[in-house]
């Protein structure tokens, strides 16, 4: 009997202990990142061939104190290396150290190699060579608290390298970690009950391939051509061949009996092709269905009412943007809950916070390490939803007042909304001081209403807990008034901190709805941003732009999602140019334009600072819309303050205006004062603020200001002459 040590990733020790006991190991004890066990050489060979969880199988051959370089060298020299290594063979040394006087692992490896080679030289024999990839013998040195353990690495190379992987993705999941996930999720029992295995983000196919080989009784090391014992002097060739023959027979029995119950998909077509090639190399491709599509479009495979959904989503460390990952995890949770009732699910989340974003309650949690990254494996039983309505407590007196006010507002506005075909509107705007919020209704093109509730800053004398209670009451009352389920209510609240009030983290769903306004269609996101993509208080401003746009070239500065450009195009603008610094908003703008059929060269999207664009442009525009933010401190442009900089901005717009052109200027800064003196030499000014406020915003007549600015004709070309501005225009 020999003593062995099987290494593994942290978190797998107890699973590996049970596996080694099943493979014939005795006196099995888990340790940190490994398991000690006893057994014969056959036991060690079986572990190399059949362990799905181990990384290496080490055979310790010496242990000694090594507090110095000399002690280490002497201890290694005391080993009779002729029992392990032939003179003409090759070797490699792996070394690691902790809590010891010698701290440099490469130095340790070099000294062990020197001691071995010098022993052969001293005996007048040929010195062994070095092969770091596939040596005949790989030596492992472990130095802990100045005590050295020298072992023969029987695996030779990490056992997670099964021999079937031809290609991998950017952040591959190691095969032994994949096997641990499958075992923790109970995959063998699920398969035995007729269930399927599905990975909606399959990458290179690791989980599916490991799952197939596991239930087909295929030894994970059967396809490997290299082991560390093959060139070892004590290798028992007959014993090894017998174990290989046994493994081949088991595979020949298990593979044909395998069911076609493995389903995977990935949004990246290259990964789908990689998974197919890897499955082909592993000999299981015929049992797989692999498709290219987004994870959120996955459905239960036909003919299966139970199974295991297992996946390894991005963590935000190497793949994925950490700030946007919660919406992915939330969407995966909703997908599992809605479509996979009766199934089990297992998700390897980057951390507990991402796991909570699924909104699912795990049955089991396991800490696992993917390389150096600590992760958490969450296992869920996907039970049917309990849709039994719960009796709600009665409304408080103040909440009943809110409900009465909201009902009154709806009755007052309904007929006009229907008459004018308005589908997105403001229903409540801090009508009652106790309930400081705005409630907007967005009815999508399918007719389903959605609510957007945005909390205003509560008075300083209102306790925080009371403010929170009132926000919950607003959400409840609004949902009941409009018969909107909580899933379609976007609630944006403020968090209080040392620096004052600010809005908290949004849901990050990545969920858009389509709404209609003025016979046009727009994409709205109620959850991910402070603003939704459609400024409802600018409804009449957009209508004015459509009225003014016919035959004019239209420039939209600070374009946001280009709703104004859509209106101008619908009004007959010759072309539109939408300028914004944000690539996210310009992508959104492109979708809005395309949604209404406005594409091609006549509708330009420019990622630029407004001042920079005006400075470098030589175009002339008949209609310019300027709706700047109150303040901006973007890293890609100079700081902007609308009160300080609006004259400079509007005069720069005037330089790009045709003789009969119009600037429509609006902003939402409540304390804004137009510097008429700085503008009136060049521009005539019409205050159109009152006329630009929609009826459903009448309670906040100062929600925005708006002016129509036209060039004055003094000092220009003589009557009948060509305006030099016009001559500079680029004809299309």
N, C-alpha and C positions, 0 to 999 in steps of 0.2 A: 504494500500500500504506500502511496505517495501523497504528499500534501500539495495542493494546488491553490492558486488564487485566480479567480475570474474577475476581470475589471468590467465596469459598466458605467454608463452615465449616472450621475446622482439622481435619486428618485426611483431607480429601477431595482434596488438591492433586494427587496422582499420578493418581487416577481422572479428575479433571477435565482434566489434561494430555492423557491419552489420548483423552478424548472430544472435546476441541477439535481435536486433530490429525485425528480422523475427520471432523469438520465442515469441514475445509479450512484450519484455522489453520496457519501456518508460524512458524518460529523460536519454538517453544513452550517455555517454561521455567516450572517451578513456583517459587512464592515462598511466604512465610508467609501462609496463609489466602487464597491466590489463585494465578492463573497469568497470566503475560504471554504474549501471542501477537501475531502480525502477520497482516494479511489485508485484504481489500477490505471495503467496506460490506456486501456480500452475506454475507461471512463473519461479520460482527458480527450481522447480522439473523438468520442461521441459528443462531448461538449463543443469541440471545434466544428464538428459537422452539423450538429443539430440545434445548438443554442441560437435562439432568435434574439436574445437580449444581451449577451456578453459582447464585450469589445475585444478582449484578449484572454487567452488561457496561459497563465504563467506557471512554470515548474521551478520553485525555489531550489537552488543547489548549494547555497552558502549564505551564512549570516555572520557578521562580525562588526566590531567597533571600528569606525573610520572617522576619527575626529581630525585627521590630517591627511595631506596628500600621500605621505609615506605609508600611513596605515592602510589607506585605500589600496594603493598599489600592491602592498604586501598581501593583503587579504585576497585580492584577485589572483595574484601569482600562486597562492596556496592551493588553488583549485587545479585539479588535473584536467586540463582542457583537451587532452587527447581522447577523453571519454565522450566528448561532445562534438569535437570539430576536427575534421581531417586537415592535414597541412596545406593541401591544395585548395581548400574550400574558401568561401567568402563569409564575412561576418558584418554585422552592423550593431551599434550600441545605442540604446535609448536610455536616458538618465533623467531623473527628476529628484529634486531636493527640497526639504522644508525643515525649518527650525534646526539648522545645522551650521557648523562653522564654514563649511564649503558651500557657497551659494550659487556657483555658476554651473548650470547643468551641462553646458557644452564642454567645459573643462573636465567635468567628471567623466563624460563619455569618452573623451580623448585619453584620459589616464587608464580607463578600463581597457580600451583597445590596445594601448601601449603595453600593458601588463600581459595581455593574452599573446600578442605578437612576440614580445620579448621572450616568453616561455618557449615558444617554438624555435626561435633563433638559438636560445641557449642550448637546446637539444640538437642543434645542427640540422634542423628540419626547415623545409620551405615555409616562409611566413605566409599566413593566410592573407587573402586580399580583402578589400572593403567593397561592399555593394549595398548602398543605402536603400535600394528599391526592393529587391528580392534576394536577400542573402541566404546562404545555406543555413546559417544559424543567426538568429537575432537575440542579442543579450539585453536583458533589462536590469537596470540598477535603480533601486529605490533607497534613498538616503533620508532617514527620519531621525531627528535628534541624535545625529552623529552615528547612527547605527545603519549599516548597509545590508541590504538584501539583494543578492544576485540571483537572477532567474533566467531560464531559457523560455523565450516567448514561442510557445508551440503554435500560436496562430500565425505569427510572422508578419501579417498585415491585419489591420482592424477587421473583425469579423462582420461588421455591418456591410462591408463590401462583398456583396453576394455573388458578383460575377455576371449579373444580367444588365446592369445599368450602363448603357452606352452614352447617354447624355443626361444632363440635369439642368434645373432652372437656376436662377440667381441665388436663391436661398433654399437649398435642398434640405428635405427632412431625412435624417439618417434612418436607415432601415430598422435598426434595433429600437429606436424611439417610436417608429411607426408600429412595430410589433407590440410594444408596450401599450400604446394607445388602444390598439385593437383588443388586447387581452383585458385591459381595464374596462373597456366598454362592453365586454362579454360577447364579442363577435362569434367565436366558435359555437356557443349555445344558440345564438340567433340564426346562424346558418343551419344548424341541425333542425331548427323549427321551421325551415323553409323561407327564411328571410333573405333580403337582398342587401348588398353593400353599395352605398352611394357616396361619392365625394364631389360636391359641386364646385370645388376649387382644386382640381386634382393635380395641377402642376405636371411634374414628370411621371405621375402615376404611382408613387411609392406606396401609399396606403392601400390602394386597390391591389397592387401586385403582391404585397406582403399578405394581405387578407386572403387572396386566392391561394398562394402557396401554403399558407397555414392550414386551411381546411382541406387542401388536396393532399396533405401529408407528404409534402415535398421538403426534404432537408434544405434549410437555408444555405448551407455551404456546398450543396451538390454541384453547382456550376463553377465553383472556384477551382482554379488550376494550380494555385500556390498556397502552401502552408509552411509555417516555420519549422516543422519537424521533418519535412521531406529530405532535407540535407543533413539532418542531425544524426550523429553516429549511432544513437540508440533507437533509431526509427525501426519499427516492426512493420515491414512492407506487407507481409501476409495478413496481419491483423487489420491494417488499413484497407487493403483491397477487399477483405471480407465485409467491412463496414460499408464501403462504397457500394458493393454489390447489393447488400441489404437495402440501402437507401434507394438505389435505382429501382429495385423491385417494388418498393413501397410507392415510389412516384409513378411507376407504370400502372399500378393499380388505382392510385388516387386521382391522377389527372383525368383519365377518361370518365370517371364518375362525377367530375366537377360539374356543377350546374351553371348555366349562363345567367348569373345574378349579380354581375359587377358593372356598375354604371358610373361614369365620370364625365365631367365637363370642365372647361376652362374658357375664359374670355379671350385668351391669347392663342391664336391658331398654331403658333410654333410649339407651345406646350402640349397641345393636343397631339400633334405629330410626334413629339418626343415621347409622350406616354404610350402611343401606339407602338413605336419602335422598341421601347423598353419591355412592354408586355409581350411583344413578339419574341424578343430575346429570352425572356423568362419562360416562354412556352405556354402562356395563358391567354394570348390575344384572342383566341377563338371564343372565349367565355366573356369578353368585355364588350360593352357598348360605350364608345367615347365620342362626345360631340363638342362642338364649339358653340358656347353661348354663355352669357353672363350668369353668375351664380344665382341671381335673384329671379331668374326665369325657370329654374329647375322645378320639375314636377315628379311625383312618385312614378316609377316605371310601371307600365301596364302589366297587370297580372300579379302585382305584389301589394299586399295590404300591411306588411310589416317588414322591418329591416333595421339597418343601422345607417344613419347619415353621419359621416365622420369627415372632419376637415381640419386643415391647418391654415387659418386665415393669416394675412399679414399682421405683423406686430408693430410696425412703425419703426423698427430698428434698421433693417436693411431694405425691406420692401414696404411700400405704403407710407402715406403721410400720417404721422401720429395724430395730428389735429383733426383729420377727417375720418379716422377709423371708427369712432363710436357709431357713426351713422351706418357703416357697413355691418357692424356687429348687431346693431338694432334691427336692421333689415333682415339679416340672417335669422335672428330670433323670431321675427314676425312670420317669415316664410315657413320656418319649422312648425310654429304653433298653428298656422293656418292650413298647411298642406300635408303635414306628415303626422296626423293624429294616429296613435297606435304604434308608432315607430320609437326607436331609441336614437338619441343623438349624442355625439361627442365632439367637442370643440377644444382645440389646443389654443387657448387665449394667451396673448402676450403678458397679461397681468390681470389681477382681480377686477380692476376698473373696467377693462374692456369686456370681461366676462359679464359684469353687471349690466353693460350696455345692451346685452341680448334681451333683457327684461324677462328671461326664463329663470326658473328656480332649479338649480342643479340638485340631482339626487346624491351625487358624489363629486368630490373635488380631490385632485391629486397634484402635488407639486412635482414637475418634471423639468429637466434641464435639456434645452436644445443647444448643444455646445455650451457656451458660457452663459447663455440667457436663461434666467429662471422664468418658467412659464407655468400655467395652471391648466390641467385637463379637467374640463367640466363635462359630466355625463348627465343627460336629461332623459326622463321618461316623458314622452309627449302625450299627455292625457287630453281627452276632449275638453273643449272650453265649457266652463260652467256658465251658461247664459241665463240661468234663472235670475230674473230681476229681483234686486234687493229693495226692500222698502226703505225709502229715503226719509230722513228726519224732516220735520216741518221747517220751513224757512223762518229765520229770525225776523222780528218786526222790521229791522232796517233792510234786510234782504228782500222782504215782501215789498217794501217801498221801491226798491230797485226794480223788482219785477213789474210793478205797476207803471213805473216810468218807462221802462223798455217797451212794455205792451202799448203804451200811449204813443211812443215814438213810431212804432211800427204801423199802428193804425193811421197816424197822421201822414206818413210817407208812402204807404203802400200804393195808393192809386196813382200817384205821380211817377213812382218808380216803374210801375207797369206801363203807364202811358208813354213814358220816354224810353222804355226798353233798357233800363239800367240794371245791371246784374252784379255790380260791385259798388258798395256804398257804405257810408258811416251810419250806424244805428244809434250810437251813444257816444258822447264825448264829455265825460266828467260832469254830467247833468246834476248829479248829487255830489256835494263835496266829500261825503264819506267814502264814495266809491270812485277813486281817482284813476280812471282808465278810459281808453278809447276802444270801442267795439266796432269792427268792420266786418261786413258780410261779403263773401265772395261766392257766387253761385257758378259752378263750373259748367262747361258746355253740355254735360250730361244731365244738368238740372239739380245736382246735389249741392246743398249749401255748405260752406266752410266758414269758420269764425276765426278772426285774428284779433286777439285781445292784448293790448299793450298797456302796461301799468305806468302811470305817471308817478312822479315822486310824491310820496305822502307827506303831509305836514310834519314838521319836526316834533310836534307834541303828540303824535300818534304812536303808541308803542308798536314795536316791530311785530310782535305776535298778532296784535289786532289787525295790522295792515295785511299780514299773510292770510288771516281768516277772511278778510274782506275780498282779497283776490280770489280765494277759493269760491266764495259766494258768487262773485261776478261770473266765474267760469260755469258754475252750476246753473245760475239763473239764465244766462245767455243760451246755454245748451238746451235748457228746457223750453225757452221762449221760441227758439228757431227749430226745435226738434232735431238737433245736431248731436251725434254721439261724440263722446270725449275724444275719440281718435281723430276727429276732424276739427278739433279746437286747438289752435296754436296760441299758447299762453306765454307771453314774454314779461318776465317780472324783473324788478330791480333788486340787486344785492347791496346791502349797506356795508361800507368799509371806512377805513380811516380817511380816505380821500373823498368821501361823499358817496353818493349813490351812483350805481352803474348797472347796466343790464348784465344779467348772468349768462352763462354758457347756453348756447342754443342747441337744439336737438340734433342738427347735422344729419337730416334724413336724406338729403339729395332728392326730395320729392317735389315735383312740379305738377301744378294743375293748370288747365287751360280755361281762361275766362274770356267773355265777349264784352267789348265796350265800343259803342258807336259803330256797330257792324263789323268791327275788326276783332282779331283774336290775339291774346297775349298769354305768355307763360308766367305764372306767379309761383313763388316759393314762399310759403307762409312760415316755415320753420327754421331755416338755416341762417337767416340774416336779420338784422334789425329792421330793414325795409323789405318789402315783399316783391319789388320789381315793378310795381304799378302805383304811382302816387295818386291816390284817389282824389285829393283836393285839387289836382291839376287837370281834372276832366275837362273843364271849360277852356283851359289854356290850350289843351291838345286840339279841341274842336276849333278854336280860333286859328291855330296853325294850319289845320286842314283848309279852312276858309281862305287863308291868305296865300296858300302855297301854289296855286295853279300857275303853271308856266314859269315858275321861279326855280333857281338853283337853291337848295336848302342846306344849311350848315347847322349841325346840332353839336354844341359844345357842352362838355360835361354830360355826355349822352346817356350815361347809365345803361339802361336796357333798351334804349332807342325806341321807346314807345312813341315819342314825338316824331321820330323819323318815319315810323309806320303811318302815322296820321298825315304827315306832309306828302308822303308818296301816294296815299289814298286820295289826297286832294289835288293830285295832278302835278306835283313838283317835277321839274325836268330831271333832276337827279338829287340824291341825298348823300351827305357826308356826315358820318357820326364819329365824334372824337372823344376818347376817354382813355385814362391811364391804365385802367384795369383790364387785363386780359380776360378775367372771369366775366365781367360785365359785357365785354365786346362779344364773347361767345354767346352769351344770353341774347344780346342784341341781334346777332346773326340769326338765331333761331326765331326770334320774333318777326324779323323781316321775312324770312323764308316761310313762316307759318301763314303769312298773308300774300305770298306770291311775289315778293319784291326781292329779287336776286340779280346777280350779274354786275357788270361794271358801272351801272347807273346808281348803285347803292354801295358806297365805299364805307369801310370800317377802318379807322385809323387809331392806333394805340400811341397816344401822345399827350403831353401836357398842353392845355389850351393855349397858353401864351406862346409856347414854342411853335405850335402849329400855326398860329396867326402870324408869327414873325417870319416863318419860312414859306408860307403859302403865297402864291401869286394869283390865286383864283379870286373871282368876284362872285358874290352870292346875293340873290334877291331877297332871301329870308334867312335870318340868323336867329336861332333860339339859344339863349344863355340862361341856364338854371344852375348856378354854381353852389357848392356847399358853403356853409357858413365859415368853415375853417378847414384847411387841409395842411398837413405837414408830411406829405409823402416823401420818401427817400429819393424818389426819381424826379422830383421837381422842387422848385423853390416853395417856401411856405406861402400859403394864400389865406387872406382874410378878406371876406366880402366887403366889409365896411371900409377897410383901408384901401383895397385894390380895385374896387368896382369901376372907378373912373378910367383908370389905365386899361382895364379889360374892355370896357365898352368903346373907348376910343380906338383900341386896336381892332375891334370888330368893325367900327365905322370905316377903317382903312380898307376893309375887304368887302364893303357893301357897294352894290350898284346904286346909280343915281336915284332910282325909285324904290330902293330896297327898304326893308323894315327889320329892326331888331326887336325881338320879344324877349324882355328881360324879367326874370322872376327869381325870388329867393325866399327862404323860410325863416330868415333871422328876424325874430319878433321886434327887436329894437333897431332895426335897420332904418337909416335915413338916406335917401337919395341925394347925392351931391349935385343938385341941378346946376349950380354955378359952374362946376367943372365940365359940364356936358353941353350946356345950351348954346355955346358958340358954334358947335358943329352939328348938334342934333336937336330936333324938336321933340318935346316930351309930352306923352299922353299917359296920364295915370289911369290904368285900367284895372286897378286892384279890386274895387268893389264888384265890377262885372265879371271877375274871374273866379269868384267863390261859389261853388255849387250849393244848392239849397240844403243838402244834408250836412253842410259844414257851416250853416248860418250861425250856430252858437259860437264859432271861433272865426269871426270875420277877419282877424289878423293872422290867420294860419299861414298865409303867404301874401307877398306883394307882387304886383305885375305892372310893367310899363311897356308901351309901344313907342319906339324911338325911330325917327326918320331923319335922313340927312337934310340939312338946310341947303338951299340952292344959291346962297350968296357966294360970290367969288368963283363960280364955276365957269364952264364954257359958255360962250355967247349963244343966244337963241339960234337954233338951227345948226349949230356946230355939234360935232360928235363929242360926247363926254369922254375925256381921257380915261375915266374908270371903265367905261363900256368898251373902249378899244382894247383894253388889256384883257378882256374876258376871253377865255378859251372856248371856242365854239365846238359843239359836239356834233 
